[in-house]
Amino acid sequence: MVDLDAAIGFVVAHGDAVDRARLSRLRTGAPVPADLLDAAEVGQVPGGGWPAMLDGEVASVDATCFRLAELDDLGALSRPAARRALDWLAASQLSDGGWDEDPSLAGFAPEWATPGDPEARLYLTANAGFWLTVAGLDARAAGPLDHRVGGAYAGVVQAAAQGLAAQLAPDGSWPSFLPAGWLAAAVLHRQQMYYESARIQAVLADRIPQLSAADVAWLAATLRRVEVGEEQWLLVSARNRLAETQRSDGGWDSDDGHQFDVHTTLRAIRACRPVGPEAPLPGAPLVSPQPAALPAPPRVPPQRPAPVVSPERGVSPDPATPTA
């Protein structure tokens, strides 16, 4: 069982003001002070995205998605900064439904964001598609097209989902980095492409025992954000893995160094928070969901028309280790 009280204590003790505001909103839905929201949004380039480096002038798809994740915890996706970033992502979509980083970022981009690399393009497509999906879920009269399914970005996300599904191999694997799997599964789930999403989730369920705490927290928080049921085998397994990997101080290890442990711990809290509206009632306790019994492994739904596949490619173990 995940000790959420200890996790909360870790964030309070080691997080900065923005981290603590993210925690407070996750716990109680408390409004975030405007000055903290302004601090979380700092550095946005005029075009709408955020750069990969401090004081950079070129927006990065990967960096923008990372910033949107922080703003989501703060309840700030409807603010002008996030809307500009989402509009920039939508406008940056390529003709095949995917995304790629600007070629000028090639000299210092990490492997998972290398411009022109097919594996990086699939990961970026899943990541951008996920945040445009979340924005559609949260649309509240933010624009004239938000009455459509998926909000103003419905057509963009649909094209992304089709491109992601076309990359799946018959066994449900994908030719990219591991996080592309759970991000793509979330996008496909919200597009009601349940067969394709379930194929990916079955692959991920087999990998849970070997995944790091940071990856499991990211996986579970991603799927729960798009309303995949907490009783699903994959999410039950993820919560069990988080319970196994929680440290005695209440936190979890980041794969990117201990300076990101608070970020990983906040993701774990999001993954284990109660079912219900995005913001629980003020004062509601944060209790980890406890299934009565371990459910059966996932059953893949009836097959949809077969997608185009790339059977010769595998799944790389993590963002730092691409497929051969």
Secondary structure, DSSP 4 states (H G I P E B T S, - for coil): ---HHHHHHHHHHH--HHHHHHHHHHHH-PPPPHHHHHHHTTT--TTSSEESSTT-SSEEHHHHHHHHHHHHHTT-TTSHHHHHHHHHHHHT--TTS-----GGGTTT--GGG-TT-HHHHHHHHHHHHHHHHHHHHT-SS-STTTTSTTGGGHHHHHHHHHHHHHT--TTS--SS-HHHHHHHHHHHHHTT-HHHHHHHHHHHHHHGGGS-HHHHHHHHHHHHHTT--TTSHHHHHHHHHHHHH--TTS----TT-GGGHHHHHHHHHHHHSPSSSSSPPTT--------SSPPPPP-PPPP-SPPP--TT----SBTTB---
